[in-house]
């Protein structure tokens, strides 16, 4: 499969590529990368996808702009040169040519040539997967997993509610040891190839075995039919050293995130938590309507985000209603906190709703629009900047925390989901900042 990630996004992509160190993988159709970009999708596309969730999307036309029907000088020159190269390869090349793949590569090359760091092209299959992913649904068995370094296999981090995995009896902590009908051992096959064997289309069967129990001595075989499941983007727990503090980790912002976030906060309050830490470390961003809805729950009446054009003119804005979340709050960030997660961070700071703790964020304050192509597929193009409610845009510079704390070096190589509350010095700093608030 072709890699569709721009060079400019490399820092954010590392978050997903280094899963063994600090990130979870969703066992779905693919590793999502586009949701790390704050992106507006089209109303027309949402209607076609039956989403209805992205009310903030802007209506646009995917037609060729007026006056360009006859083509540009660039297209005349490029077409002639490409035709010559194509003729030479078809005459001399000793192997077969894949016309669809060549077409995709030509478009990829064009976008790379524009130097749009966040531009992207999707063929029809990838665009459908992208739309599903932004809607918070993916195809899989319904587990989030991490790499277990001790056994060199796949560890189940959590099981998605109402999923095939839950129905089949998979449990958090289960170690996926072999995959496929051939029972290939994960340590021999490798983490990513094993993940690939767990993915597949809805209605197909994932075959694997797990180790469970004390000393992982019990081995169980599973055959689970893949289906559409809702992705978990919000995880929460009561802070170990201080039960008055609730910790909510948001891994990304998709269509299901606002509901999950509100439910997590309300559950923590019901359990006696009166202070909140929102953990946005390694959160690469997400979609506009998701972050706007999430912030509307937190912020008082006023602006949430201001959309700016290339000339610095405000072309749109989104605001919150009068109701707000009345809880002392700290927000944890690091260098992989990007895009929509940075808007969250900047917005709560602008309203003095939270103290920011951690390290300087990634620095992405531009917006993409995703436009369907008449021949199938779509392109994403950077076309707007988005500014926080009152402060300046942080694009290219990031957000400097109120309390700067580096993660302890001893934890640098430890999976973030394996770091306990007692070990996490950045989380401890956030808890301390709440105590001083």
N, C-alpha and C positions, 0 to 999 in steps of 0.2 A: 504494500500500500504506500502511496506517495505521502510524504510528510508535508502537511499543509500548515506550517507554522512559520511566521516571518522571523527573520533574524532579530528584529527589534523586540520581539517578545521572548527572547531566549531566557531571560532571567525568570520570567513567570513560568515558562515551560519546565524549567528545572524542578519546580515544585512537584510536578507530576512525574518527572522522570526519576527522581530520587526517592521512590516510594519506600525503599528499604530503610531510609533514614528518618523521614518525618511525615510521610503522607499516606493516605489510604486510597486504594483503587476501588472503583465501583465495577463489579462484575456485570457489565452490560454489553452493549454492542460494540463500544469503542471507548478509548480514553478521550474524554472531552477536553478540548482546548479553547474553543471559542467563548465559553461562558466566562473566561477570565477577562473578557473585554466588555465594558459597559456598552451595550449594543441595543439600538432600536431596531425592531423588525417591523415589517409592513403590516398594516391592517388587513390588506388583501391576503397576505400570506397566512396571517393568523386565522382569518375566516376559512381559508382553504384547509387549514390544519385542524379546524374545529376547536381552537384554543380558547378564545374569548377571555384569556387571562391578561393580555398585554394591552390594556386600554390606553397606555401612553404612547403606543407606536404611532408613527407619523405616516399618513397616506402619501405615497409617492408613486410615480409611474415608472415602469421598467422599460418604457419605450426609448428608442434612440432620440436624443434631444433634437429639436427642430433645427434645420439648417445643416445637419450633418449627414443627410441621406446620401449625398454624393461622395462622402468619404473625405478624409484629410490627406494632406501631403504625406504624412507618416504612413497611413494605411496603403497609399499607392506604392510607396517605396518598399514597405515591409512585405506587402503581398507579392511584389515582383521578386524580391530576394528570396522569400520563403518558397515560392514556386520553383525557383531555380535549384535551391538546395534540395527540395523534395524530389525533383526530377532526377538529380544526381544520385541520391540515395536509392531511389527505386530502380535505377539502372545498374548501380554498382554494388550495393550492399549485399552481403552474402546471407544475411538472415532475414526473417520476416519482420514487417513493420505492423505495429498495432495502431490503427488510425485513431481510435478513441483515446488511447493513452497519449499519443502525439498531440492531439488537440488539447487535452488537459494540460500537458506540459507547456505548450505555447502560451496558453492563458496564464499559467503560473509564472512563466518568464516575463510576460508583459507586466503583471502586477509587481514582480520584483524590480523591474525597471522603473516603475513609478516612484520607488523609494517610500511608498506608503508602508511604514513599519507594521501596521496592523491590518493592512489589506489582505484579503484572502479570496480564493476561488473554491467553490464546491461543485463537484459534479452532482447529478441528480440524486444518487444514492446517499452521498455525504450530506447534501442539503436536507434530505428527509430526516437523517439521523440528527442533524443539528437542530431542526425544529422540534423533534421529540425531546432532545436533551434540554433545550431552553424551557420546555413545558414541564420539566421535572419528572418525566417518565422515561425509562429506558427498558430495554429487553434484557432479561437475565434471570438468574435464579433468586436474586434478592438478598445478597449479602454484601457488606463492605469488608474488605480484607486488607491485611498488611503482610509484609514479609517477616517471617520468624527466623531470626539469625541463628538461634540455637539449633533448630532442626532443619534449617535451610528449606523451609516449605511455606505454604500459604496458611496464615492464621485468620480465622473468622473474627473480625472485630465486633460486628453486630449484625443482627438479622432484621431485615425490613419487615414491618408489620404487614399482614395480609399478603405475604409473598409465598411462592412455591417452596422456598427454603424453610420458612417457618412451618408450613404445613408438613414438610417432610421430616422435621425434627432436628434440623441443624441448630447448634448452640454457639454462642460466643465462646471463644477459646478453642473450638475444634480446629485441628490441624489437618488441612487438606494435603494428603501424603502422596496419592497417585491420581492421575487424570487419564480419561479416555478408556475405551474398551480394552486397549492393550495394557492398561494399568502401568503407565509409564511413571516412574518415581519423579516427583517434583525436584528433588535435589539434583538428579541427573539431567532432567529436561531443562531446568532453569525456570525462574520465576515468571518472566514475561511470556515465554512460550506456553507455560502452564495456564496462565491467565487467559491466553488466547483460546485454549481448548475448552475453557469454561464458558466462553462467550458463544453466542449463536443466535439464530432466528427464533422468534416465538413459535412454540409448538414442537421444537426439536428438543432432544434430551441431552442433558449434561451428565456424564458418567464420571464418578470419582470415588475415592475412599478417604476416610478421615481417621485420625488417631484421637482418642478421648480418654479421660479419666486420669487417675493418679499415675504419674509416670508415663502417660500417653500409651498405655499398654493395650487398651481396647481398640480394635480396628473394626470400622463399620463401612459398608458399601452403600453408595447412594446412586440412584438414577432419578433425576429431577427434570421435569419438563419446564423449559424456559417460558416466561410470560412477561407481559408488561407490568412493571412495578414502579412505585413512586420512590424516587431517590431521597435518601436521608441527607439533608444538608445542615441540620441543627442537632447538636448533641449537648446534653446538660447533666450536671450533677451538683451536689452540695459540696462545698469546699471542705476538705478533710479537717484542716486545723481550726476552722471557724465555721460552725454550722449556720451562722447568720448570713453567710455569703453564698450566693448561687453563682455557678459558673456556666455560661452558655457559649459553646463554640459554634461558629458559623463557618462552614467549609467553603461555601460559595452561595451566590444569590440566584436562584431560579424561581419558577412560578410557584413552587410549593413552599419556599423558604418563609414568607411572612406568616403563614398559618402555623408552621412548625415553631417559629420563634415565639409567637404570642403564646402558644400552648406551653412551651418550655418555661417561659417566664411565669405564667400563671401557676403552673405546677410547683415551681420553686417557692413562690409566695405562699402557696397553700401549705407547704412543708415548713414554713417559718422563716424563710430567707427574707431579709429586708434590705439587702445590698446586693449589687450585681456586678460581675465581671464578664464582659463580652470579649471573647477570645477570637480575634481576627488574624492571628498569625497564620501564614501560608494560605490565606484566602485570596484567590486571584481575581475575584470580582464577579460579574454576572450581568443580569439584564436590568434595564431601567425601571420597569414597572415593579419589579421585585424590591429593589432598594428603596424606591419611593414609598411603597406600601409599608415596608418595615419601619422606615423612619417616621412615617405618619403616626404610627403607634407610639413612638417614643417622644417626638417633639411637640412643643406647643404650637399654637397657630402662627403661621408664617411661612416664608419660602423654604423649600428643601433643596432645590437645585435650579441653577440658571443656565440655559442652553445658549451658547454664543456661536455666531457664524465666523467665517474666516477673517472678517473685518473687525471683529470685536463687538458686534452689535448683538444685543439680547433678542433672540428670536422666539424663545419660549421659556416657560418656567413652570415648576410644580410646587404646590404648597401643602402644608399639613393643616388639619383641622384643630379645634381648640383643645380637645382632649389630649392628655400626655401621660407618659409613664413617670410616676413620682417615686423614684428609687435612686439612692446614691449609686453612681455607676463609674466603673473604670473600664477602659478599652485597651486590650493588649494588641500590639502590632509589631511587625518586623519588616525586613527588607523584601519579603515576599507577600506583603499586604498590598494589594494593587486595585486600581480602578474603582469599581463600585464599593469595595471595602474601604478604600481611601475616602470616598464621598461620605460613607457612614461615619468614619473617624472625624473628618473635618466638620461635618454637620453637627454632631453632638458637642464638639468643642465650640463651635460658633454660638451655640445656645447655652454654653456653660452647663451642659447636662452630664459631662463626664470628664475625668482626668485621663490623659493618654499616657500609657506606659509601654516601654519596650525600646525599639530601635527605629531609625528613620525608614519610612515606607518606600515602596517601589517608585512612585512618581508617574502615574498615567492619568491624565485629565482630559483625554480626547475621546470622541465617540464615533462609533461606526454605524452605518446603516447597511442592512443586508437586502439586496435587490434581486429578485428572481430574474432569470434570463428567459427569453422567449423560446430558446432551444432546449431548456432544461438546466437545472443547476442554479447557481446564484453567485454573486460577488459581494463581498463586504468592502466598503470604502470609508475611510476616515473623512468625515464631513462636518463635524461640529466639535467645539470644546464645551465641557460642562464645568461650571463654577459652583463652589459651595454656597450656602445661603448668604453669607456676608463676607467671607474672606477671599483671598486671591486664589487663583488656580495653582495647583501644585505640580503641574505637568513638568517632568524632567528634573524636579528637585525633591519631591516627596514631602512627607509631613514629619516634622521633628517632634518627638513626644515631649510631654511636660516633664516626665520622669524617664530619663534615659538609662536603660539597664540591658546589658548584653546577657544572653543566655550563658550559663556556666560552661566553660570549655569541656568539662567532664561529660556534659550532656550532648555535645555536638554530634556525636555519631549514634545517638540513641533515638529510636523511633519516637516521634512526638506522642504517639498514643500509649507508649510504654513509660513515659515520664510521670511519676506520681506527683500528687499535690505537694508532698513534703520535699521532693527533689527540685521542683520547678521554681527557681529563684525569681524569674520574671513574674510568675503568678503571685508569688509571695510579695513582691514589690507592689503589685496591683492591689492586693489585699491590704497592705500597709497604707497605701495611698488612700484607700477608702476609709481607713481608721483615722487618718489625719484630715479627712475632708470636712 
